[in-house]
Amino acid sequence: MTTPVVLVPGLGLGPESYAPTLQHVEAPYEVVTLPGYGCKAHGGDDLHTEALAERLAQRLPERAVLVGHSASCQIVVAAALAHPGLAKALVLVAPSGDLRASGWPTLAARWARSAVWDDLRLVPTLSRQYFRTSFPSMARAMEAARHYDLAAAVRRVQIPTLVVRSRHDRIAPQRWTQEVAELSHGESWTLPTGSHMPVLTNGPELAAFIHRYTGVYKAG
């Protein structure tokens, strides 16, 4: 039986961020947007990771493969911990959440060092998504996310976990992604190309990783 896939966009991004990946995914899927992660946050919205995880859980079919990108990795992990029956596996793409690098100056520096490797052709689609989510919403969401201890959380994960990053990603460096994988007793992979946006730049490879846990097996 094929397991459905539920994907949460990264901070500020929208459903279209997963389009280059989903065109290669053969399992049923749904992209769930949340305040700060694909849609604007209203004044009363609680943007803490656990609160957003509860919103996500309300949309989950039973036993889904949960996919997060960047800061939304924290949300899918929190949802899996709070509702273990709803998650079959986790795919964490370029996860942030390292408290040792959670200060604004460090985050900004890592973002800049990652962005220089991104293809300039990504700028129009990223800009549209960021403006739709809105920069105030993104700032509020990031302020909440940067205090969530992903390393502590993944220690309690009891389902298969895959951590994927791209070679030039400085927001999710290899040392960090390997640590997340080890703490969750999962596996870590580094793609040979790309930076912090593998959902946009490495779609076929990510789809192949997702298929490992959905029951879909593609030849070639």
Backbone as JSON Lines, residues from 0, in Angstrom:
{"i":0,"aa":"M","n":[0.85,-1.2,0.0],"ca":[0.0,0.0,0.0],"c":[0.88,1.25,0.0]}
{"i":1,"aa":"T","n":[0.55,2.2,-0.84],"ca":[1.33,3.43,-0.94],"c":[0.98,4.39,0.19]}
{"i":2,"aa":"T","n":[1.98,4.87,0.87],"ca":[1.79,5.82,1.97],"c":[1.71,7.24,1.41]}
{"i":3,"aa":"P","n":[0.73,8.04,1.87],"ca":[0.67,9.43,1.38],"c":[1.83,10.27,1.93]}
{"i":4,"aa":"V","n":[2.1,11.34,1.23],"ca":[3.17,12.26,1.59],"c":[2.57,13.61,1.93]}
{"i":5,"aa":"V","n":[2.96,14.18,3.06],"ca":[2.52,15.52,3.45],"c":[3.76,16.39,3.57]}
{"i":6,"aa":"L","n":[3.75,17.51,2.86],"ca":[4.93,18.38,2.79],"c":[4.58,19.76,3.32]}
{"i":7,"aa":"V","n":[5.46,20.33,4.13],"ca":[5.3,21.68,4.65],"c":[6.38,22.56,4.04]}
{"i":8,"aa":"P","n":[6.02,23.66,3.39],"ca":[7.03,24.54,2.8],"c":[7.97,25.12,3.85]}
{"i":9,"aa":"G","n":[9.14,25.52,3.4],"ca":[10.07,26.2,4.28],"c":[9.59,27.61,4.61]}
{"i":10,"aa":"L","n":[10.3,28.25,5.48],"ca":[9.94,29.6,5.94],"c":[9.73,30.54,4.75]}
{"i":11,"aa":"G","n":[8.55,31.14,4.67],"ca":[8.25,32.1,3.63],"c":[7.87,31.52,2.29]}
{"i":12,"aa":"L","n":[8.1,30.23,2.1],"ca":[7.84,29.61,0.82],"c":[6.39,29.12,0.73]}
{"i":13,"aa":"G","n":[5.99,28.71,-0.46],"ca":[4.63,28.24,-0.67],"c":[4.62,26.88,-1.33]}
{"i":14,"aa":"P","n":[3.43,26.39,-1.71],"ca":[3.34,25.06,-2.33],"c":[4.2,24.91,-3.57]}
{"i":15,"aa":"E","n":[4.36,26.0,-4.35],"ca":[5.13,25.89,-5.6],"c":[6.6,25.59,-5.36]}
{"i":16,"aa":"S","n":[7.08,25.79,-4.12],"ca":[8.48,25.47,-3.83],"c":[8.75,23.98,-3.99]}
{"i":17,"aa":"Y","n":[7.72,23.16,-3.82],"ca":[7.89,21.71,-3.95],"c":[7.59,21.21,-5.36]}
{"i":18,"aa":"A","n":[7.16,22.08,-6.27],"ca":[6.75,21.63,-7.6],"c":[7.83,20.82,-8.32]}
{"i":19,"aa":"P","n":[9.1,21.26,-8.33],"ca":[10.11,20.48,-9.04],"c":[10.34,19.09,-8.44]}
{"i":20,"aa":"T","n":[9.98,18.92,-7.17],"ca":[10.09,17.62,-6.53],"c":[8.84,16.79,-6.79]}
{"i":21,"aa":"L","n":[7.67,17.4,-6.62],"ca":[6.42,16.65,-6.7],"c":[6.11,16.15,-8.1]}
{"i":22,"aa":"Q","n":[6.67,16.77,-9.11],"ca":[6.42,16.25,-10.46],"c":[7.06,14.88,-10.67]}
{"i":23,"aa":"H","n":[7.92,14.48,-9.73],"ca":[8.54,13.16,-9.79],"c":[8.03,12.22,-8.69]}
{"i":24,"aa":"V","n":[7.1,12.67,-7.85],"ca":[6.56,11.85,-6.77],"c":[5.3,11.15,-7.26]}
{"i":25,"aa":"E","n":[5.27,9.83,-7.14],"ca":[4.14,9.06,-7.63],"c":[3.17,8.66,-6.54]}
{"i":26,"aa":"A","n":[3.47,8.95,-5.29],"ca":[2.55,8.68,-4.2],"c":[1.54,9.82,-4.08]}
{"i":27,"aa":"P","n":[0.38,9.58,-3.47],"ca":[-0.53,10.7,-3.2],"c":[0.13,11.69,-2.25]}
{"i":28,"aa":"Y","n":[-0.12,12.97,-2.44],"ca":[0.55,13.97,-1.62],"c":[-0.35,15.17,-1.38]}
{"i":29,"aa":"E","n":[0.02,15.92,-0.34],"ca":[-0.62,17.2,-0.04],"c":[0.43,18.14,0.52]}
{"i":30,"aa":"V","n":[0.4,19.39,0.07],"ca":[1.27,20.42,0.62],"c":[0.44,21.25,1.59]}
{"i":31,"aa":"V","n":[0.86,21.31,2.83],"ca":[0.13,22.04,3.87],"c":[0.85,23.34,4.18]}
{"i":32,"aa":"T","n":[0.19,24.46,3.94],"ca":[0.77,25.76,4.29],"c":[0.33,26.16,5.69]}
{"i":33,"aa":"L","n":[1.19,26.9,6.36],"ca":[0.94,27.34,7.74],"c":[1.35,28.8,7.85]}
{"i":34,"aa":"P","n":[0.9,29.5,8.88],"ca":[1.3,30.91,9.04],"c":[2.83,31.05,9.08]}
{"i":35,"aa":"G","n":[3.35,31.86,8.18],"ca":[4.79,32.03,8.06],"c":[5.43,31.04,7.12]}
{"i":36,"aa":"Y","n":[4.69,30.01,6.77],"ca":[5.19,28.95,5.9],"c":[4.21,28.75,4.75]}
{"i":37,"aa":"G","n":[4.07,29.81,3.95],"ca":[3.19,29.74,2.8],"c":[2.0,30.66,2.84]}
{"i":38,"aa":"C","n":[1.66,31.16,4.03],"ca":[0.57,32.12,4.14],"c":[0.88,33.13,5.23]}
{"i":39,"aa":"K","n":[0.23,34.27,5.16],"ca":[0.47,35.32,6.14],"c":[-0.01,34.91,7.52]}
{"i":40,"aa":"A","n":[0.7,35.4,8.52],"ca":[0.28,35.17,9.91],"c":[-0.59,36.33,10.36]}
{"i":41,"aa":"H","n":[-1.69,36.01,11.02],"ca":[-2.53,37.04,11.61],"c":[-2.03,37.39,13.0]}
{"i":42,"aa":"G","n":[-2.51,38.49,13.52],"ca":[-2.0,38.98,14.79],"c":[-2.1,37.98,15.93]}
{"i":43,"aa":"G","n":[-3.16,37.2,15.95],"ca":[-3.37,36.27,17.06],"c":[-2.78,34.89,16.84]}
{"i":44,"aa":"D","n":[-2.13,34.67,15.72],"ca":[-1.57,33.34,15.44],"c":[-0.37,33.05,16.33]}
{"i":45,"aa":"D","n":[-0.38,31.86,16.92],"ca":[0.76,31.38,17.68],"c":[1.71,30.7,16.71]}
{"i":46,"aa":"L","n":[2.9,31.25,16.56],"ca":[3.85,30.73,15.59],"c":[4.93,29.85,16.2]}
{"i":47,"aa":"H","n":[4.78,29.53,17.47],"ca":[5.74,28.61,18.07],"c":[5.63,27.24,17.4]}
{"i":48,"aa":"T","n":[6.74,26.53,17.37],"ca":[6.81,25.28,16.62],"c":[5.74,24.3,17.05]}
{"i":49,"aa":"E","n":[5.53,24.15,18.34],"ca":[4.54,23.17,18.81],"c":[3.13,23.55,18.4]}
{"i":50,"aa":"A","n":[2.82,24.85,18.38],"ca":[1.49,25.3,17.97],"c":[1.27,25.04,16.49]}
{"i":51,"aa":"L","n":[2.26,25.3,15.67],"ca":[2.14,25.03,14.25],"c":[2.07,23.53,13.98]}
{"i":52,"aa":"A","n":[2.75,22.75,14.8],"ca":[2.69,21.29,14.66],"c":[1.27,20.79,14.91]}
{"i":53,"aa":"E","n":[0.56,21.4,15.86],"ca":[-0.82,21.0,16.11],"c":[-1.71,21.33,14.92]}
{"i":54,"aa":"R","n":[-1.46,22.48,14.3],"ca":[-2.22,22.83,13.1],"c":[-1.97,21.8,12.0]}
{"i":55,"aa":"L","n":[-0.71,21.42,11.86],"ca":[-0.37,20.42,10.86],"c":[-1.06,19.09,11.15]}
{"i":56,"aa":"A","n":[-1.04,18.68,12.39],"ca":[-1.62,17.38,12.76],"c":[-3.09,17.29,12.4]}
{"i":57,"aa":"Q","n":[-3.79,18.41,12.46],"ca":[-5.2,18.41,12.11],"c":[-5.44,18.12,10.64]}
{"i":58,"aa":"R","n":[-4.4,18.27,9.82],"ca":[-4.52,18.05,8.37],"c":[-3.93,16.71,7.93]}
{"i":59,"aa":"L","n":[-3.38,15.96,8.85],"ca":[-2.65,14.76,8.47],"c":[-3.56,13.55,8.3]}
{"i":60,"aa":"P","n":[-3.38,12.82,7.2],"ca":[-3.98,11.49,7.12],"c":[-3.17,10.55,8.01]}
{"i":61,"aa":"E","n":[-3.74,9.41,8.33],"ca":[-3.01,8.48,9.19],"c":[-1.82,7.89,8.46]}
{"i":62,"aa":"R","n":[-0.69,7.82,9.17],"ca":[0.52,7.18,8.68],"c":[1.06,7.81,7.42]}
{"i":63,"aa":"A","n":[1.33,9.08,7.44],"ca":[1.9,9.79,6.3],"c":[3.41,9.91,6.46]}
{"i":64,"aa":"V","n":[4.09,10.05,5.34],"ca":[5.49,10.47,5.33],"c":[5.5,11.98,5.4]}
{"i":65,"aa":"L","n":[6.13,12.53,6.42],"ca":[6.15,13.98,6.62],"c":[7.46,14.56,6.1]}
{"i":66,"aa":"V","n":[7.34,15.58,5.26],"ca":[8.51,16.21,4.66],"c":[8.55,17.67,5.08]}
{"i":67,"aa":"G","n":[9.67,18.1,5.62],"ca":[9.87,19.5,5.96],"c":[11.09,20.04,5.24]}
{"i":68,"aa":"H","n":[11.12,21.36,5.09],"ca":[12.26,22.01,4.44],"c":[12.71,23.18,5.32]}
{"i":69,"aa":"S","n":[13.98,23.2,5.66],"ca":[14.56,24.28,6.45],"c":[13.86,24.37,7.82]}
{"i":70,"aa":"A","n":[13.28,25.51,8.16],"ca":[12.66,25.66,9.48],"c":[11.43,24.81,9.65]}
{"i":71,"aa":"S","n":[10.76,24.41,8.57],"ca":[9.57,23.57,8.74],"c":[9.93,22.14,9.12]}
{"i":72,"aa":"C","n":[11.21,21.77,9.04],"ca":[11.62,20.47,9.55],"c":[11.28,20.35,11.03]}
{"i":73,"aa":"Q","n":[11.43,21.46,11.75],"ca":[11.11,21.46,13.17],"c":[9.63,21.18,13.4]}
{"i":74,"aa":"I","n":[8.79,21.7,12.52],"ca":[7.34,21.51,12.66],"c":[6.96,20.06,12.44]}
{"i":75,"aa":"V","n":[7.51,19.42,11.41],"ca":[7.13,18.03,11.16],"c":[7.67,17.11,12.25]}
{"i":76,"aa":"V","n":[8.85,17.43,12.79],"ca":[9.36,16.64,13.91],"c":[8.45,16.79,15.13]}
{"i":77,"aa":"A","n":[8.06,18.01,15.45],"ca":[7.18,18.24,16.6],"c":[5.84,17.55,16.4]}
{"i":78,"aa":"A","n":[5.31,17.55,15.18],"ca":[4.04,16.87,14.92],"c":[4.18,15.37,15.09]}
{"i":79,"aa":"A","n":[5.29,14.81,14.63],"ca":[5.51,13.38,14.76],"c":[5.64,12.96,16.22]}
{"i":80,"aa":"L","n":[6.26,13.81,17.03],"ca":[6.41,13.49,18.45],"c":[5.08,13.61,19.2]}
{"i":81,"aa":"A","n":[4.29,14.61,18.86],"ca":[3.02,14.82,19.55],"c":[1.95,13.82,19.11]}
{"i":82,"aa":"H","n":[2.05,13.35,17.86],"ca":[1.04,12.44,17.31],"c":[1.75,11.29,16.59]}
{"i":83,"aa":"P","n":[2.39,10.39,17.33],"ca":[3.21,9.36,16.7],"c":[2.46,8.45,15.75]}
{"i":84,"aa":"G","n":[1.16,8.27,15.95],"ca":[0.42,7.39,15.05],"c":[0.18,7.97,13.69]}
{"i":85,"aa":"L","n":[0.45,9.26,13.52],"ca":[0.17,9.91,12.25],"c":[1.37,9.96,11.3]}
{"i":86,"aa":"A","n":[2.52,9.58,11.78],"ca":[3.73,9.71,10.97],"c":[4.39,8.35,10.78]}
{"i":87,"aa":"K","n":[4.65,8.01,9.53],"ca":[5.35,6.77,9.21],"c":[6.85,6.99,9.12]}
{"i":88,"aa":"A","n":[7.24,8.14,8.59],"ca":[8.65,8.46,8.42],"c":[8.8,9.96,8.28]}
{"i":89,"aa":"L","n":[10.03,10.45,8.45],"ca":[10.35,11.87,8.3],"c":[11.42,12.04,7.24]}
{"i":90,"aa":"V","n":[11.22,13.03,6.38],"ca":[12.25,13.45,5.44],"c":[12.54,14.91,5.74]}
{"i":91,"aa":"L","n":[13.72,15.18,6.27],"ca":[14.11,16.52,6.69],"c":[15.09,17.08,5.66]}
{"i":92,"aa":"V","n":[14.63,18.08,4.93],"ca":[15.42,18.64,3.83],"c":[16.06,19.95,4.3]}
{"i":93,"aa":"A","n":[17.38,19.99,4.32],"ca":[18.12,21.2,4.72],"c":[17.63,21.76,6.05]}
{"i":94,"aa":"P","n":[17.59,20.94,7.11],"ca":[17.0,21.42,8.37],"c":[17.82,22.51,9.04]}
{"i":95,"aa":"S","n":[17.13,23.53,9.53],"ca":[17.74,24.48,10.46],"c":[17.44,23.95,11.87]}
{"i":96,"aa":"G","n":[17.63,24.77,12.9],"ca":[17.29,24.33,14.24],"c":[18.45,24.03,15.16]}
{"i":97,"aa":"D","n":[19.66,24.4,14.72],"ca":[20.84,24.23,15.58],"c":[20.93,25.43,16.52]}
{"i":98,"aa":"L","n":[20.68,25.21,17.8],"ca":[20.68,26.33,18.75],"c":[22.05,27.0,18.85]}
{"i":99,"aa":"R","n":[23.09,26.3,18.51],"ca":[24.42,26.89,18.57],"c":[24.63,27.92,17.46]}
{"i":100,"aa":"A","n":[23.74,27.93,16.49],"ca":[23.84,28.88,15.38],"c":[22.53,29.62,15.19]}
{"i":101,"aa":"S","n":[21.84,29.91,16.31],"ca":[20.49,30.48,16.23],"c":[20.44,32.0,16.4]}
{"i":102,"aa":"G","n":[21.57,32.63,16.66],"ca":[21.58,34.09,16.76],"c":[21.37,34.73,15.4]}
{"i":103,"aa":"W","n":[20.73,35.91,15.41],"ca":[20.45,36.57,14.14],"c":[21.7,36.84,13.31]}
{"i":104,"aa":"P","n":[22.8,37.32,13.88],"ca":[24.0,37.54,13.04],"c":[24.5,36.26,12.38]}
{"i":105,"aa":"T","n":[24.5,35.16,13.12],"ca":[24.96,33.9,12.55],"c":[24.01,33.41,11.46]}
{"i":106,"aa":"L","n":[22.71,33.51,11.71],"ca":[21.74,33.1,10.7],"c":[21.88,33.92,9.43]}
{"i":107,"aa":"A","n":[22.05,35.23,9.59],"ca":[22.18,36.1,8.42],"c":[23.45,35.76,7.63]}
{"i":108,"aa":"A","n":[24.54,35.51,8.33],"ca":[25.79,35.19,7.65],"c":[25.69,33.87,6.9]}
{"i":109,"aa":"R","n":[25.07,32.88,7.53],"ca":[24.92,31.58,6.87],"c":[23.99,31.68,5.66]}
{"i":110,"aa":"W","n":[22.94,32.49,5.8],"ca":[22.02,32.67,4.67],"c":[22.78,33.3,3.49]}
{"i":111,"aa":"A","n":[23.58,34.32,3.77],"ca":[24.32,34.99,2.7],"c":[25.31,34.03,2.03]}
{"i":112,"aa":"R","n":[25.98,33.22,2.81],"ca":[26.97,32.29,2.26],"c":[26.3,31.18,1.46]}
{"i":113,"aa":"S","n":[25.04,30.88,1.77],"ca":[24.29,29.89,0.99],"c":[23.72,30.51,-0.28]}
{"i":114,"aa":"A","n":[23.2,31.74,-0.14],"ca":[22.5,32.38,-1.26],"c":[23.4,32.62,-2.46]}
{"i":115,"aa":"V","n":[24.69,32.83,-2.22],"ca":[25.59,33.11,-3.35],"c":[25.71,31.92,-4.3]}
{"i":116,"aa":"W","n":[25.33,30.74,-3.84],"ca":[25.4,29.56,-4.68],"c":[24.09,29.29,-5.42]}
{"i":117,"aa":"D","n":[23.02,30.02,-5.08],"ca":[21.74,29.8,-5.72],"c":[21.71,30.39,-7.12]}
{"i":118,"aa":"D","n":[21.04,29.71,-8.01],"ca":[20.86,30.18,-9.38],"c":[20.0,31.45,-9.36]}
{"i":119,"aa":"L","n":[20.45,32.48,-10.05],"ca":[19.69,33.74,-10.09],"c":[18.3,33.55,-10.69]}
{"i":120,"aa":"R","n":[18.1,32.48,-11.45],"ca":[16.78,32.22,-12.02],"c":[15.75,31.85,-10.96]}
{"i":121,"aa":"L","n":[16.21,31.58,-9.74],"ca":[15.28,31.29,-8.64],"c":[14.67,32.56,-8.05]}
{"i":122,"aa":"V","n":[15.29,33.71,-8.31],"ca":[14.87,34.95,-7.66],"c":[13.4,35.29,-7.9]}
{"i":123,"aa":"P","n":[12.88,35.22,-9.12],"ca":[11.47,35.58,-9.32],"c":[10.5,34.71,-8.52]}
{"i":124,"aa":"T","n":[10.69,33.39,-8.54],"ca":[9.76,32.53,-7.81],"c":[9.91,32.69,-6.3]}
{"i":125,"aa":"L","n":[11.13,32.85,-5.82],"ca":[11.32,33.07,-4.38],"c":[10.7,34.4,-3.96]}
{"i":126,"aa":"S","n":[10.88,35.43,-4.74],"ca":[10.32,36.74,-4.4],"c":[8.8,36.69,-4.3]}
{"i":127,"aa":"R","n":[8.16,36.04,-5.27],"ca":[6.69,35.94,-5.24],"c":[6.22,35.24,-3.98]}
{"i":128,"aa":"Q","n":[6.9,34.19,-3.61],"ca":[6.48,33.43,-2.43],"c":[6.72,34.23,-1.15]}
{"i":129,"aa":"Y","n":[7.87,34.89,-1.06],"ca":[8.17,35.67,0.13],"c":[7.2,36.84,0.3]}
{"i":130,"aa":"F","n":[6.88,37.52,-0.79],"ca":[5.96,38.65,-0.69],"c":[4.55,38.18,-0.33]}
{"i":131,"aa":"R","n":[4.14,37.03,-0.82],"ca":[2.83,36.51,-0.47],"c":[2.74,36.16,1.02]}
{"i":132,"aa":"T","n":[3.77,35.5,1.52],"ca":[3.79,35.17,2.95],"c":[3.95,36.42,3.79]}
{"i":133,"aa":"S","n":[4.71,37.37,3.32],"ca":[5.01,38.68,3.9],"c":[6.22,38.58,4.83]}
{"i":134,"aa":"F","n":[7.04,39.59,4.74],"ca":[8.26,39.61,5.56],"c":[7.98,39.76,7.05]}
{"i":135,"aa":"P","n":[6.95,40.52,7.48],"ca":[6.64,40.52,8.92],"c":[6.27,39.13,9.43]}
{"i":136,"aa":"S","n":[5.49,38.38,8.65],"ca":[5.14,37.02,9.06],"c":[6.37,36.13,9.13]}
{"i":137,"aa":"M","n":[7.25,36.28,8.15],"ca":[8.47,35.48,8.14],"c":[9.35,35.81,9.35]}
{"i":138,"aa":"A","n":[9.45,37.09,9.7],"ca":[10.27,37.48,10.83],"c":[9.72,36.91,12.13]}
{"i":139,"aa":"R","n":[8.4,36.98,12.3],"ca":[7.77,36.42,13.5],"c":[7.99,34.91,13.57]}
{"i":140,"aa":"A","n":[7.82,34.25,12.43],"ca":[7.97,32.8,12.4],"c":[9.41,32.39,12.7]}
{"i":141,"aa":"M","n":[10.37,33.12,12.14],"ca":[11.77,32.8,12.37],"c":[12.16,33.06,13.81]}
{"i":142,"aa":"E","n":[11.63,34.12,14.4],"ca":[11.93,34.41,15.8],"c":[11.48,33.27,16.7]}
{"i":143,"aa":"A","n":[10.32,32.69,16.38],"ca":[9.83,31.55,17.16],"c":[10.65,30.29,16.86]}
{"i":144,"aa":"A","n":[10.94,30.05,15.59],"ca":[11.61,28.82,15.2],"c":[13.03,28.72,15.73]}
{"i":145,"aa":"R","n":[13.72,29.86,15.83],"ca":[15.14,29.79,16.18],"c":[15.37,29.41,17.64]}
{"i":146,"aa":"H","n":[14.3,29.31,18.42],"ca":[14.44,28.89,19.82],"c":[14.07,27.41,20.02]}
{"i":147,"aa":"Y","n":[13.68,26.73,18.95],"ca":[13.31,25.32,19.07],"c":[14.56,24.45,18.94]}
{"i":148,"aa":"D","n":[14.74,23.56,19.89],"ca":[15.93,22.71,19.93],"c":[15.67,21.43,19.14]}
{"i":149,"aa":"L","n":[16.03,21.46,17.87],"ca":[15.78,20.29,17.03],"c":[16.6,19.09,17.47]}
{"i":150,"aa":"A","n":[17.83,19.33,17.91],"ca":[18.68,18.21,18.34],"c":[18.05,17.46,19.49]}
{"i":151,"aa":"A","n":[17.51,18.18,20.46],"ca":[16.85,17.52,21.59],"c":[15.6,16.79,21.15]}
{"i":152,"aa":"A","n":[14.87,17.38,20.21],"ca":[13.62,16.77,19.76],"c":[13.85,15.47,19.0]}
{"i":153,"aa":"V","n":[14.83,15.46,18.09],"ca":[14.99,14.26,17.27],"c":[15.51,13.07,18.07]}
{"i":154,"aa":"R","n":[16.07,13.31,19.24],"ca":[16.47,12.2,20.1],"c":[15.28,11.3,20.44]}
{"i":155,"aa":"R","n":[14.09,11.89,20.45],"ca":[12.88,11.15,20.85],"c":[12.12,10.57,19.66]}
{"i":156,"aa":"V","n":[12.61,10.77,18.47],"ca":[11.94,10.26,17.28],"c":[12.07,8.74,17.22]}
{"i":157,"aa":"Q","n":[10.96,8.07,16.96],"ca":[10.95,6.61,16.94],"c":[10.57,6.05,15.58]}
{"i":158,"aa":"I","n":[10.65,6.86,14.54],"ca":[10.31,6.42,13.19],"c":[11.49,6.67,12.26]}
{"i":159,"aa":"P","n":[11.53,5.99,11.1],"ca":[12.65,6.21,10.17],"c":[12.78,7.68,9.78]}
{"i":160,"aa":"T","n":[14.0,8.15,9.78],"ca":[14.27,9.57,9.5],"c":[15.4,9.69,8.5]}
{"i":161,"aa":"L","n":[15.18,10.53,7.5],"ca":[16.17,10.8,6.48],"c":[16.47,12.29,6.48]}
{"i":162,"aa":"V","n":[17.74,12.65,6.49],"ca":[18.17,14.04,6.47],"c":[18.94,14.28,5.18]}
{"i":163,"aa":"V","n":[18.5,15.27,4.4],"ca":[19.11,15.55,3.1],"c":[19.53,17.01,3.02]}
{"i":164,"aa":"R","n":[20.69,17.27,2.51],"ca":[21.17,18.63,2.29],"c":[21.86,18.69,0.93]}
{"i":165,"aa":"S","n":[22.19,19.9,0.49],"ca":[22.97,20.09,-0.72],"c":[24.38,20.54,-0.38]}
{"i":166,"aa":"R","n":[25.27,20.33,-1.28],"ca":[26.71,20.52,-1.04],"c":[27.07,21.91,-0.53]}
{"i":167,"aa":"H","n":[26.44,22.96,-1.08],"ca":[26.85,24.33,-0.76],"c":[25.98,24.99,0.3]}
{"i":168,"aa":"D","n":[25.18,24.21,0.99],"ca":[24.28,24.76,2.01],"c":[25.06,25.09,3.27]}
{"i":169,"aa":"R","n":[25.07,26.36,3.66],"ca":[25.73,26.77,4.89],"c":[24.74,26.93,6.05]}
{"i":170,"aa":"I","n":[23.45,26.98,5.74],"ca":[22.44,27.02,6.8],"c":[22.29,25.64,7.43]}
{"i":171,"aa":"A","n":[22.4,24.62,6.6],"ca":[22.37,23.23,7.08],"c":[23.69,22.56,6.69]}
{"i":172,"aa":"P","n":[24.77,22.87,7.4],"ca":[26.07,22.29,7.06],"c":[26.1,20.79,7.34]}
{"i":173,"aa":"Q","n":[27.05,20.11,6.72],"ca":[27.11,18.66,6.83],"c":[27.27,18.18,8.27]}
{"i":174,"aa":"R","n":[28.09,18.87,9.04],"ca":[28.27,18.46,10.43],"c":[26.94,18.42,11.18]}
{"i":175,"aa":"W","n":[26.1,19.42,10.93],"ca":[24.81,19.51,11.61],"c":[23.84,18.43,11.12]}
{"i":176,"aa":"T","n":[23.75,18.24,9.83],"ca":[22.79,17.25,9.33],"c":[23.19,15.84,9.73]}
{"i":177,"aa":"Q","n":[24.48,15.56,9.79],"ca":[24.93,14.26,10.26],"c":[24.56,14.07,11.74]}
{"i":178,"aa":"E","n":[24.68,15.14,12.51],"ca":[24.31,15.06,13.92],"c":[22.82,14.76,14.08]}
{"i":179,"aa":"V","n":[21.99,15.45,13.3],"ca":[20.54,15.22,13.37],"c":[20.23,13.77,13.01]}
{"i":180,"aa":"A","n":[20.88,13.26,11.98],"ca":[20.65,11.88,11.57],"c":[21.08,10.89,12.64]}
{"i":181,"aa":"E","n":[22.23,11.13,13.23],"ca":[22.72,10.23,14.28],"c":[21.81,10.24,15.5]}
{"i":182,"aa":"L","n":[21.36,11.41,15.9],"ca":[20.5,11.52,17.08],"c":[19.15,10.84,16.86]}
{"i":183,"aa":"S","n":[18.69,10.84,15.62],"ca":[17.4,10.22,15.31],"c":[17.55,8.78,14.83]}
{"i":184,"aa":"H","n":[18.79,8.27,14.84],"ca":[19.09,6.93,14.33],"c":[18.64,6.79,12.88]}
{"i":185,"aa":"G","n":[18.82,7.88,12.13],"ca":[18.43,7.9,10.73],"c":[19.63,7.92,9.82]}
{"i":186,"aa":"E","n":[19.44,8.39,8.6],"ca":[20.52,8.46,7.64],"c":[20.66,9.87,7.1]}
{"i":187,"aa":"S","n":[21.87,10.23,6.71],"ca":[22.16,11.57,6.21],"c":[22.8,11.47,4.83]}
{"i":188,"aa":"W","n":[22.33,12.36,3.92],"ca":[22.88,12.39,2.57],"c":[23.15,13.83,2.17]}
{"i":189,"aa":"T","n":[24.21,14.02,1.42],"ca":[24.53,15.31,0.84],"c":[24.47,15.2,-0.67]}
{"i":190,"aa":"L","n":[23.61,16.02,-1.29],"ca":[23.51,16.03,-2.74],"c":[24.72,16.78,-3.32]}
{"i":191,"aa":"P","n":[25.2,16.37,-4.48],"ca":[26.44,16.95,-5.01],"c":[26.3,18.36,-5.56]}
{"i":192,"aa":"T","n":[25.08,18.84,-5.75],"ca":[24.87,20.19,-6.29],"c":[23.84,20.92,-5.44]}
{"i":193,"aa":"G","n":[23.76,22.25,-5.62],"ca":[22.73,23.03,-4.96],"c":[23.18,23.63,-3.65]}
{"i":194,"aa":"S","n":[22.28,24.44,-3.07],"ca":[22.53,25.1,-1.8],"c":[21.35,24.84,-0.86]}
{"i":195,"aa":"H","n":[20.7,25.9,-0.38],"ca":[19.66,25.71,0.63],"c":[18.27,25.47,0.05]}
{"i":196,"aa":"M","n":[18.16,25.41,-1.28],"ca":[16.85,25.23,-1.9],"c":[16.78,23.95,-2.74]}
{"i":197,"aa":"P","n":[17.17,22.81,-2.18],"ca":[17.12,21.58,-3.0],"c":[15.72,21.21,-3.45]}
{"i":198,"aa":"V","n":[14.69,21.69,-2.74],"ca":[13.33,21.42,-3.2],"c":[13.09,22.0,-4.58]}
{"i":199,"aa":"L","n":[13.79,23.08,-4.9],"ca":[13.67,23.72,-6.2],"c":[14.73,23.26,-7.2]}
{"i":200,"aa":"T","n":[15.9,22.89,-6.71],"ca":[17.03,22.63,-7.61],"c":[17.35,21.15,-7.78]}
{"i":201,"aa":"N","n":[16.87,20.29,-6.88],"ca":[17.23,18.88,-6.91],"c":[16.0,17.99,-6.77]}
{"i":202,"aa":"G","n":[14.94,18.36,-7.5],"ca":[13.67,17.66,-7.39],"c":[13.72,16.16,-7.62]}
{"i":203,"aa":"P","n":[14.31,15.69,-8.7],"ca":[14.34,14.24,-8.94],"c":[15.03,13.45,-7.82]}
{"i":204,"aa":"E","n":[16.14,14.0,-7.32],"ca":[16.85,13.3,-6.25],"c":[16.02,13.24,-4.97]}
{"i":205,"aa":"L","n":[15.36,14.36,-4.62],"ca":[14.53,14.36,-3.42],"c":[13.35,13.41,-3.56]}
{"i":206,"aa":"A","n":[12.75,13.38,-4.74],"ca":[11.63,12.46,-4.96],"c":[12.07,11.01,-4.76]}
{"i":207,"aa":"A","n":[13.26,10.68,-5.22],"ca":[13.76,9.32,-5.04],"c":[13.93,8.98,-3.57]}
{"i":208,"aa":"F","n":[14.4,9.94,-2.78],"ca":[14.51,9.7,-1.34],"c":[13.14,9.52,-0.7]}
{"i":209,"aa":"I","n":[12.17,10.35,-1.08],"ca":[10.82,10.24,-0.53],"c":[10.21,8.88,-0.84]}
{"i":210,"aa":"H","n":[10.47,8.38,-2.04],"ca":[9.9,7.1,-2.45],"c":[10.36,5.94,-1.57]}
{"i":211,"aa":"R","n":[11.48,6.1,-0.91],"ca":[11.97,5.02,-0.04],"c":[10.94,4.65,1.02]}
{"i":212,"aa":"Y","n":[10.12,5.62,1.43],"ca":[9.24,5.4,2.58],"c":[7.75,5.37,2.21]}
{"i":213,"aa":"T","n":[7.43,5.51,0.94],"ca":[6.01,5.55,0.55],"c":[5.5,4.23,-0.02]}
{"i":214,"aa":"G","n":[6.41,3.32,-0.32],"ca":[6.0,2.08,-0.96],"c":[6.02,2.17,-2.46]}
{"i":215,"aa":"V","n":[6.45,3.31,-3.01],"ca":[6.6,3.47,-4.45],"c":[8.04,3.15,-4.81]}
{"i":216,"aa":"Y","n":[8.23,2.27,-5.78],"ca":[9.56,1.94,-6.22],"c":[9.68,2.21,-7.72]}
{"i":217,"aa":"K","n":[10.55,3.13,-8.07],"ca":[10.74,3.49,-9.47],"c":[12.04,2.9,-9.99]}
{"i":218,"aa":"A","n":[11.97,2.36,-11.15],"ca":[13.18,1.83,-11.78],"c":[13.94,2.97,-12.44]}
{"i":219,"aa":"G","n":[15.25,2.91,-12.37],"ca":[16.06,3.92,-13.04],"c":[16.24,5.17,-12.26]}
